[in-house]
Amino acid sequence: MLFNSYIFIFCFLPAALVVFYYLSAKNTRVAVVSLVLSSLFYYGWWNFNFVFLILFSIIFNFLVARWLQSFTGASRLRSLALAGGIAVNLSLLGFYKYLGFFAGLMNAAGASLSVPEIVLPIGISFFTFQQIAFLADTHQGLTRERDFISYALFVTFFPQLIAGPIVHHAEMLPQFKKRLGRSLDWRLLNVGLFVFVAGLTKKVWVADTLAVYADAAYDAAAANIVLTLAEAWAGTLAYTFQLYFDFSGYSDMAAGLALMFGIRLPINFFSPYKARSIIDFWRRWHITLSRFLRDYLYIPLGGNRKGPARRWVNLGLTMVLGGLWHGAALNFIVWGALHGAYLAANHAWRLAVPRWGGGRLGSLVSWGGTFAAVVIAWVFFRAADMDTAVGVLGAMFGAEGFSVSGRLQGIAPVAAVGGDWLRFDGFFANGLVDWRWGLALVAGAGMLAVLGPNTMEVARTYRPVLGLAEHGVVQSRLKWRPILGWAIVTGVLFGACVIKISGDSPFLYFQF
């Protein structure tokens, strides 16, 4: 069920809130059960069969955690129990997400395996990583949970179930236990509604609008249509900001929904295109995934404890696996490898030139270099395959000439002409707008992303997420308050979103 859908906004969400708060005032245990059931209903809306999969995952990991808690002290059997639990989790993830990919690789090497068509369960990467982290923390004695319903709520809480953030048990369960039994906090409900609407606006008005231009360029490249320099850059920058506002919008909406229930999720997105280094970028983009990769992969591999060369190898391996987590395709692996190389180069530069970056010019150069590196890597992230990525990059850097005029108006399969790809003389289908309007939208989105305050900064007074203070919040003049003016702004934005909502516009991170 999409956050940006009428059924969610006008039916599911109000019902879930009313039932939860009504029961919370009467029987906290029943309230928890109701929220678990609501979350499972939300998860099963698209395909109810996958409810059984997530229930199996929850029950299995809870039992493994209880087994780990039964051991006293370190033992080989305890370590084997942890390894077995992680192996089962990764096996489930591997079957649904990577079986077809690896079968295809083996076939390319000469095997004759049938490549199965497996439907990927939504959110499997997120709830799998979340529970692996829980098992690892339990093994280290950092957390204990003996109540199955509380654990089920930790995994299924619907605001973060489908696309994160990847939460820690210690961040969530104490909040639920504190929240239950209390009356509705109107202040948190109000700020949660504002944060939700801000995210909804980013999604339906910015990200979905930019998607048209990104899709036109990349669909054309995938259909072996040669792009001009302008089309390649317009399409790639459109995707750069589409992905930004899509993920930023989802993160805001998830945080806002949780606030409506009196819960603060960990911060997951904080103006990453303002970063002045790749290291800083990964402290701002998908923050909880970066935390997971650092704590449960990079550090166990040795981190930076075995010298610079080993650190760079660990960074590269961590980011390659992070790329593979995003998708079972070679282009995601290349994207991860690129960021691993970026991070290694960033650390090496800091060792060689520790005082670089002072002054406005140094900051501008650092920002520009970081942004350019991120944009180039996004080509592999967006492209359907490596050939498409190489074609787009070639066009961006003049392999097809340096024409700055738009030639491609839109690419759309039309059944009336047998599904052939149609070309026009501008940048968008059916002559609605041209490529110059697309570039204007990209420029506006860029200024908003790079120069404007983010939603968490605007709502900072009410601590909308956990960990906000760690990011050095800018004291923007825009500051949300529960007053009539902000209520009008929120209402106008919400009304505009209701008009614009499309029923077939899922969040980009749903595919992961």
C-alpha positions, 0 to 999 in steps of 0.5 A: 500500500503506497503512502501516496495513495487515497486508500492509505491516506483516507482509509488505512491511516485514520483507522489505524490511528483511531484504533491504536489510541482507543485501545492504548487507553484501555489495554496496552497489550491489545493496542500493540496487537492491533498495531501489529495486525494493522502493519501486517494488513498494510504489508499484505495489501499488494500480495497477501502471500508474502505475509506468511514469509514475513511471519516465518522470518519474525518467528524464526529470528525471535526463536534464534534470539531466545536461543542466543539469550539462553547461553551464558558467556561466549561459546562455540555453540552460541557463535554457531547459532548466530551464524546459522541464524544469519545464514537462514536470513541471507538464504531467504534474501538470496533465493528471492533477490539473487537466484535469478542473477547468479543463474544468469551469470552461470549461464553466461559462463557456459551452464544451462540453468533455467532462470526462475521468475521469482516475485521479489517480496517488497521490503525483504532487504530491509526487514532482513537486515534489521533482524540480522542486526538484532541477532548480532546485538543479541549475541553481543548482549546489547539487547534482550527481548522475550516478548514475541508481540513486542518483537513483531511490532519492532519488525512490522511497524508499518511506517518503516517496514517497506523501505526503512529506515533500518532501525535498532531494537534499542531505538524502538521498543523503549519508545513503544513501551513509554508511549502505550497507555498515554493519550494522544499527543496533539503536538506530535500529531500536528508536527507529524502531519506537517512532516508527512505532507512535506514528504508527500509534496516532494514525492508527487510534485517534484520527484514524479514530475522529474521522473518523466524526463529521466525515464524518457532519456534512459528508456531511449538509451535502453532502446539503443537510441543515441542521445545528444549531450543535452539529452543525456545530461538533462535525463541524468540530472533529472534522475539525480533529483528525482531519486533525491526527492523520492527518497527524501519524500519517503523518509519524511513521510515515514518519520511523520507517520511514526510521529503521529503514533508518538514514535521517533524514527532514526534520521535516515536522510539529511541533505546529502547533496550539500555534502563536500566529500563522499565521506560526508555524503554517506553520513547524509544519504541512507544514514541507517544503511550506512550505519548497518554496513559500517557496524556489521560489515566494515568493522568486522572486516577490520575497519581501519585497524590494519592500516590504510591499504587494508582500510581501502580494501574493506571500504571497497568490499563493503560498498560493493556488497552495499551495491549488490544489496540495492539490486541483483545486477552488474550495474549496481555492483559497479555503482557500489565499486565506484563509491568504494573507490571514491571513499578510498580516494577521499580518505587517501586525500585527507591523509595527503592534504589534511588542511584542504578545504578552507575558505569559500573556494575550497568549499565550492570545489569540494562540493562540486567534485563530490556532486559530480562524482555522485551524478556519474555514479547514479548513471549506473544506478539508474540504467537498465544494464551496463550497455545503457549506462555506457551509452549514457555516459558516452553521450554525457562526455561528448562521444556523440558530439557536443550538440546542446540542442534537444532532439528527443521529445519522448519515447513511448511504446504505442500499441497502435503501431505495434509497440514500435518506439516513436521519436519526436523533435523535442524532449517530451511526448506529445508536445506537452513540454520541451527539454528546456522546461525539463532543465528549468525544473532540474535547476529549481529542484537543484536549488531547493536541494542544495540551498534550502533547509530540509524538513527536519531542520524546519521541524527541529524544535520538536525533534522529529527524528532520533539523531538530528543533533548529530548533524549540526542542524542549521538554524534556518529562519523557517521553523514550524510551529503549531500556529494558524499560518503553518496550518494553512501552508500544510493544508494548501500543500495537502490539497495540492497533493491530493489533486496530483496523486497518481495510483501507479507511482511507487517509491523508487526504493520499494524495488530494493 
